[in-house]
């Protein structure tokens, strides 16, 4: 099963919107979603501070700020991102 990571902040409305938009796609495609609050880790905060929310697969950034559903669907289908 593919595991995606969402870099998140609890007080961030864009983060909550992306997490919520990912739920139906997670059900449809069956990927695992791991959520990290960047404010809990100084290294993550330094790396992703102004970009959150950020959706990743490993080190590959799929999108940030807003869910790019077309890009995510293409990525999940194995197409180049």
PyMOL commands that set and color helices and strands:
alter all, ss='L'
color gray80, all
select helices_A, chain A and resi 13-29+38-40+42-48+69-76
alter helices_A, ss='H'
color red, helices_A
select strands_A, chain A and resi 3-8+32-37+54-57+60-64
alter strands_A, ss='S'
color yellow, strands_A
deselect
rebuild
show_as cartoon
